[in-house]
């Protein structure tokens, strides 16, 4: 059984072991998350004073040389573009007094993006690219204090009006202090567990092997594992063993009918003995009909039978 199938979540057709690589990324990102949480003193202040990172939406970007430890942490998280984009999309801010929120580069509006991305031309013209929300926008009288490198042209004045309208429309006030939010979890707090789930979603594929009867307590766990192996074609049938030269091909016949090679489809569908057992099961339910030759579809049909929709 391929390892990438085993580590998938049960809902995605795996055994739910999870990716060790994604767990490591989730734990490493916790260092970057805690670096900008407003704590005074401790290791955060030391790193901020030593490397002076530039924060974009709560995620630090470093320039210059780093220690081997921090270089490893930053490169593991931010060197892959799709991971960096995914993290930026799931970090936001809840506005309080606006002193710890960067006006241009933090996602503090009700929209999912930043003003830097919404108005890149105005951002490039701004003299306040690193200023806080409180420095630019007065939360009391809702006035703006915007400074530009040069006078704005008519088209840029239109962008400025759109910027003001976007801020006034999307700003959500709060009586508490500014707080960084992890959008991927309802609590708003980052945890390694939620980070791991997010990173696992990057490699999640369409599920074709998770019928509703599996992992729902209808059978003991060892039966669930047996069915899971069946759906993935990894049961140690006689043909399976013969292909791997564990037994001779002459010994790979079905032990029930002794006529055909014991494959998964033969053992569970085509063998006359197996077919008679399926017929008995259908009679117990008072049904008649044919069974699907695919094990997954067959199990789906039986789930409908249990729910009265066969």
C-alpha positions, 0 to 999 in steps of 0.5 A: 500500500502506497504511503501517500494513500495511508496518510490521507484522512479517512474522509479522503480514503486514507487511514487518517495517520496524517503527513509528518511533513505537514505536521512539521510545517504546522509546528514551524509556522507557530514560531512565525505566528507568535513572532507578531503577537504583541508580546514585550520581551522574551525571544520575540523581542530579541528576534525583532531587534536582531533581524527587523523583519517586515510584516505583511498581513501578520507574516514576517518577511526577512532580508539579509542573512539569518541564523541556520535555525531561523533560515530553516524555519523561514525557508520551510514555510515561505519558500513554497509559493502555494503554502505562503499564499495559503497562509496569507489568505487565512490570516486576518485582524480584528480592529481595536484601537488600530495601533498594531494593524498595518493599514496597507499590508494587513488584512483587517477589512471584511474582505479577504485581501489587503489594501496593498493588493486592492490598490497597488498603484496607491500603495506605491505612491504612499509615504506611509507604507508601514504606518498603522491604521491609527496613524492614517485613519482616525477611528473617532471622527472617521477622517483620513491622513493620507500622504503621497510622494507627489500630487495625485492625478485625476485617475488616482484621485478616483482610486483614492475615493474608492479606497476611502469608500472601501475602508468605510464600508468594510471597517468593523469596530471592536472595543478590545485591542487589535488582535490577529486572527486565524481565519481557518478556525472558528476560535481565531487562534492558531494551533498546530492541529488546525495548521496541519489540517490546512496543509493537508488540504493542499494535497487532498484529492477527490475521494473515491474510496470512502463509502458511508458505511466505513468508519461509522461504527457499523463494524469492528475496526478490524473489519473496517480496515479489511474493507479499506484494503479491499477497496484499494485492491490490496488484499492478499488474495492468491493472485496478489501473492502469485504476482509477487512470487510468494506462491506459484501461479498453479496455487492461485486458484479459488479455494471455493470453486477451484476453477478460476484464479482467486482475484478480488472480484472473483472472490467477492462477486463472481465465485458461485459460492460467493454469489449464493451468499449474496443471494441469501443476504438479499433474501433476508432483506426481502430484495432481489436484483443484481450486484455491481461488479465494482466493490466500492459501488457495491458497498454504496448500494448496501449503504442505501439498503440499510437506509431503506433506499436500495 
